[in-house]
Amino acid sequence: MTREGVVPGVRLRRLDEEGLERLLALAVADADPADVMPPGWAVDRHDEFRRFYRGFLRDAYEVVDGGRTAGMARLTTEGEAGLWLARAARGRGTGRAVVRRLLEEAPGRGVRTVVATTTTGNVAAVRVLTALGAELEVVGGEVSARIAVPAEPPTNTEPATDPAQLLPADPDLPATATG
């Protein structure tokens, strides 16, 4: 983790058809069906998964951690945010990094406040939202969170010693030899 508590290498990639297939494989192999789809979905209903996520491709991102698909995040132009992570990606700061990335994306989408909902039982999500300055409202078992989007994105004050560190690695591009 970096000083700011963000896992380096966690990034958001716009969800496309290829990413949708990676998410489906991840959802089947390493996620709770209730986390990735509305109630009632079963891992053998692949077409239902595809239809559901195609419905909001313009707002969806594939979460990539260390070059591997780790989950899905979304941010609508109204500021509604959501995410799910594979079991293997949990507990390492990935969720916090994803929410920070969504906050960085928000101004470009015209969003001034990001809103998210979860349950009181999702302690990890509540901790992430609280740590990032969300105002929480709890009604029954539901938690509504509002995070004001900073006017300017936070900057990394640590200088990069290697120019390659200035840009995140893109696993979709072929590696080039240096020398």
LUMMIMI-665192 format. One record per residue (C-alpha): residue in three letters; y, x, z; residue number from 1. Coordinates in Angstrom, 1 decimal, padded with zeros to 4 digits, m for minus. Example, Ala and Ser with C-alpha at 12.3 -4.5 7.8 and 13.67 -1.06 7.14 Angstrom:
residues 2
+---------+--------+--------+--------+-----+
: residuo :      Y :      X :      Z : num :
+---------+--------+--------+--------+-----+
:     ala : m004.5 :  012.3 :  007.8 :   1 :
:     ser : m001.1 :  013.7 :  007.1 :   2 :
+---------+--------+--------+--------+-----+
END
This chain:
residues 179
+---------+--------+--------+--------+-----+
: residuo :      Y :      X :      Z : num :
+---------+--------+--------+--------+-----+
:     met :  000.0 :  000.0 :  000.0 :   1 :
:     thr :  003.6 :  001.0 : m000.5 :   2 :
:     arg :  006.3 :  001.1 :  002.1 :   3 :
:     glu :  007.3 : m002.5 :  001.1 :   4 :
:     gly :  003.8 : m003.7 :  001.8 :   5 :
:     val :  003.0 : m004.4 : m001.9 :   6 :
:     val : m000.3 : m003.2 : m003.3 :   7 :
:     pro :  000.5 : m000.9 : m006.2 :   8 :
:     gly : m001.1 : m001.9 : m009.5 :   9 :
:     val : m001.0 : m005.6 : m008.8 :  10 :
:     arg :  000.7 : m007.3 : m011.7 :  11 :
:     leu :  001.0 : m010.6 : m013.5 :  12 :
:     arg : m000.1 : m011.0 : m017.1 :  13 :
:     arg :  000.8 : m014.2 : m019.0 :  14 :
:     leu : m002.4 : m016.3 : m019.2 :  15 :
:     asp : m003.8 : m016.6 : m022.7 :  16 :
:     glu : m007.2 : m017.7 : m024.1 :  17 :
:     glu : m008.8 : m014.3 : m023.4 :  18 :
:     gly : m007.4 : m014.3 : m019.9 :  19 :
:     leu : m008.6 : m017.9 : m019.4 :  20 :
:     glu : m012.2 : m016.7 : m020.1 :  21 :
:     arg : m011.8 : m013.9 : m017.6 :  22 :
:     leu : m010.6 : m016.4 : m015.0 :  23 :
:     leu : m013.5 : m018.7 : m015.7 :  24 :
:     ala : m016.0 : m015.9 : m015.2 :  25 :
:     leu : m014.2 : m014.8 : m012.0 :  26 :
:     ala : m014.1 : m018.4 : m010.7 :  27 :
:     val : m017.8 : m018.8 : m011.3 :  28 :
:     ala : m018.8 : m015.4 : m009.8 :  29 :
:     asp : m016.4 : m014.9 : m006.9 :  30 :
:     ala : m014.3 : m017.9 : m005.9 :  31 :
:     asp : m014.6 : m021.1 : m003.9 :  32 :
:     pro : m014.5 : m024.0 : m006.5 :  33 :
:     ala : m012.1 : m025.9 : m004.2 :  34 :
:     asp : m009.6 : m023.0 : m004.5 :  35 :
:     val : m009.5 : m022.9 : m008.3 :  36 :
:     met : m009.7 : m026.6 : m009.3 :  37 :
:     pro : m009.1 : m030.1 : m008.1 :  38 :
:     pro : m011.7 : m031.5 : m005.8 :  39 :
:     gly : m015.0 : m032.3 : m007.5 :  40 :
:     trp : m015.2 : m029.4 : m009.9 :  41 :
:     ala : m018.5 : m027.5 : m010.1 :  42 :
:     val : m019.0 : m024.0 : m011.5 :  43 :
:     asp : m021.2 : m025.3 : m014.3 :  44 :
:     arg : m018.4 : m027.4 : m015.8 :  45 :
:     his : m016.7 : m024.7 : m017.9 :  46 :
:     asp : m015.0 : m027.0 : m020.4 :  47 :
:     glu : m013.3 : m028.9 : m017.6 :  48 :
:     phe : m012.0 : m025.6 : m016.2 :  49 :
:     arg : m010.6 : m024.6 : m019.6 :  50 :
:     arg : m008.9 : m028.0 : m020.2 :  51 :
:     phe : m007.3 : m027.9 : m016.8 :  52 :
:     tyr : m005.8 : m024.4 : m017.2 :  53 :
:     arg : m004.8 : m025.0 : m020.8 :  54 :
:     gly : m002.6 : m027.8 : m019.4 :  55 :
:     phe : m000.2 : m025.3 : m017.9 :  56 :
:     leu : m000.6 : m022.1 : m019.8 :  57 :
:     arg :  003.2 : m021.6 : m020.1 :  58 :
:     asp :  003.4 : m021.4 : m016.4 :  59 :
:     ala :  000.3 : m019.5 : m015.6 :  60 :
:     tyr : m000.4 : m015.8 : m015.0 :  61 :
:     glu : m003.6 : m013.8 : m014.7 :  62 :
:     val : m003.4 : m011.7 : m011.6 :  63 :
:     val : m004.5 : m008.1 : m012.4 :  64 :
:     asp : m005.3 : m005.7 : m009.7 :  65 :
:     gly : m006.2 : m002.1 : m010.6 :  66 :
:     gly : m006.9 : m003.2 : m014.2 :  67 :
:     arg : m009.2 : m006.1 : m013.2 :  68 :
:     thr : m008.7 : m009.8 : m013.1 :  69 :
:     ala : m008.3 : m010.8 : m009.5 :  70 :
:     gly : m007.1 : m014.4 : m009.7 :  71 :
:     met : m004.5 : m016.8 : m011.1 :  72 :
:     ala : m000.9 : m017.5 : m010.2 :  73 :
:     arg :  001.6 : m020.0 : m011.6 :  74 :
:     leu :  005.3 : m020.6 : m011.4 :  75 :
:     thr :  006.9 : m023.6 : m013.1 :  76 :
:     thr :  010.5 : m023.8 : m014.2 :  77 :
:     glu :  011.0 : m026.1 : m011.3 :  78 :
:     gly :  010.0 : m023.3 : m008.9 :  79 :
:     glu :  006.6 : m024.7 : m007.9 :  80 :
:     ala :  004.2 : m021.8 : m007.2 :  81 :
:     gly :  000.5 : m021.5 : m006.5 :  82 :
:     leu : m002.2 : m018.9 : m006.6 :  83 :
:     trp : m005.9 : m018.3 : m006.0 :  84 :
:     leu : m007.7 : m015.0 : m005.6 :  85 :
:     ala : m011.3 : m014.0 : m005.9 :  86 :
:     arg : m013.0 : m013.4 : m002.6 :  87 :
:     ala : m013.1 : m009.6 : m003.3 :  88 :
:     ala : m009.3 : m009.5 : m003.8 :  89 :
:     arg : m008.5 : m011.1 : m000.4 :  90 :
:     gly : m007.4 : m009.3 :  002.8 :  91 :
:     arg : m005.9 : m006.3 :  001.0 :  92 :
:     gly : m002.3 : m007.4 :  000.4 :  93 :
:     thr : m002.9 : m008.7 : m003.0 :  94 :
:     gly : m001.6 : m012.2 : m002.2 :  95 :
:     arg :  001.6 : m010.8 : m000.8 :  96 :
:     ala :  002.1 : m008.7 : m003.9 :  97 :
:     val :  001.5 : m011.7 : m006.2 :  98 :
:     val :  004.1 : m013.8 : m004.4 :  99 :
:     arg :  006.6 : m010.9 : m004.6 : 100 :
:     arg :  005.8 : m010.7 : m008.4 : 101 :
:     leu :  006.5 : m014.4 : m008.7 : 102 :
:     leu :  009.8 : m014.0 : m006.9 : 103 :
:     glu :  010.6 : m011.2 : m009.4 : 104 :
:     glu :  009.8 : m013.6 : m012.3 : 105 :
:     ala :  011.7 : m016.5 : m010.9 : 106 :
:     pro :  015.3 : m015.6 : m012.1 : 107 :
:     gly :  014.0 : m015.2 : m015.7 : 108 :
:     arg :  012.7 : m018.8 : m015.5 : 109 :
:     gly :  015.9 : m020.1 : m014.0 : 110 :
:     val :  014.4 : m020.6 : m010.6 : 111 :
:     arg :  016.5 : m020.1 : m007.5 : 112 :
:     thr :  014.0 : m021.4 : m004.9 : 113 :
:     val :  010.2 : m021.0 : m005.0 : 114 :
:     val :  008.2 : m023.7 : m003.3 : 115 :
:     ala :  004.6 : m023.7 : m002.4 : 116 :
:     thr :  002.2 : m025.9 : m000.4 : 117 :
:     thr : m000.9 : m025.0 :  001.5 : 118 :
:     thr : m002.7 : m026.2 :  004.6 : 119 :
:     thr : m002.5 : m025.2 :  008.2 : 120 :
:     gly : m006.0 : m023.9 :  007.9 : 121 :
:     asn : m005.0 : m021.4 :  005.2 : 122 :
:     val : m003.8 : m018.9 :  007.8 : 123 :
:     ala : m003.6 : m016.0 :  005.3 : 124 :
:     ala : m001.3 : m018.0 :  003.0 : 125 :
:     val :  000.9 : m019.1 :  005.9 : 126 :
:     arg :  001.2 : m015.4 :  007.1 : 127 :
:     val :  002.2 : m014.2 :  003.6 : 128 :
:     leu :  004.8 : m016.9 :  003.1 : 129 :
:     thr :  006.3 : m016.3 :  006.6 : 130 :
:     ala :  006.4 : m012.5 :  006.0 : 131 :
:     leu :  008.3 : m013.1 :  002.8 : 132 :
:     gly :  010.9 : m015.2 :  004.5 : 133 :
:     ala :  009.8 : m018.7 :  003.7 : 134 :
:     glu :  011.2 : m021.7 :  005.5 : 135 :
:     leu :  008.1 : m023.7 :  006.6 : 136 :
:     glu :  007.8 : m027.4 :  007.2 : 137 :
:     val :  004.5 : m028.6 :  008.7 : 138 :
:     val :  003.5 : m032.3 :  008.4 : 139 :
:     gly :  000.1 : m033.0 :  009.6 : 140 :
:     gly : m002.2 : m030.4 :  008.1 : 141 :
:     glu :  000.1 : m029.6 :  005.1 : 142 :
:     val :  002.5 : m026.7 :  005.0 : 143 :
:     ser :  005.5 : m026.8 :  002.6 : 144 :
:     ala :  007.2 : m023.5 :  002.1 : 145 :
:     arg :  010.6 : m022.7 :  000.4 : 146 :
:     ile :  011.6 : m019.1 : m000.4 : 147 :
:     ala :  015.1 : m018.4 : m001.7 : 148 :
:     val :  015.0 : m016.1 : m004.7 : 149 :
:     pro :  017.1 : m013.0 : m004.2 : 150 :
:     ala :  020.1 : m012.7 : m006.5 : 151 :
:     glu :  018.9 : m009.3 : m007.6 : 152 :
:     pro :  015.3 : m008.2 : m007.5 : 153 :
:     pro :  014.5 : m005.5 : m004.9 : 154 :
:     thr :  014.5 : m002.0 : m006.2 : 155 :
:     asn :  012.0 :  000.7 : m005.3 : 156 :
:     thr :  014.0 :  003.5 : m003.6 : 157 :
:     glu :  011.2 :  006.0 : m004.0 : 158 :
:     pro :  011.8 :  008.2 : m007.1 : 159 :
:     ala :  009.0 :  008.4 : m009.6 : 160 :
:     thr :  007.8 :  012.0 : m010.0 : 161 :
:     asp :  005.9 :  011.3 : m013.1 : 162 :
:     pro :  007.5 :  009.3 : m016.1 : 163 :
:     ala :  004.1 :  007.5 : m016.5 : 164 :
:     gln :  004.7 :  005.9 : m013.1 : 165 :
:     leu :  007.8 :  004.1 : m014.4 : 166 :
:     leu :  005.8 :  001.6 : m016.4 : 167 :
:     pro :  002.6 : m000.2 : m015.1 : 168 :
:     ala : m000.6 :  000.8 : m016.9 : 169 :
:     asp : m001.6 : m001.9 : m019.5 : 170 :
:     pro : m005.3 : m002.1 : m019.8 : 171 :
:     asp : m004.8 : m003.9 : m023.1 : 172 :
:     leu : m003.4 : m000.8 : m024.7 : 173 :
:     pro : m005.5 :  002.2 : m025.8 : 174 :
:     ala : m005.1 :  005.3 : m023.6 : 175 :
:     thr : m003.2 :  008.1 : m025.2 : 176 :
:     ala : m003.8 :  011.8 : m024.7 : 177 :
:     thr : m001.0 :  013.9 : m023.3 : 178 :
:     gly : m000.6 :  017.5 : m023.3 : 179 :
+---------+--------+--------+--------+-----+
END
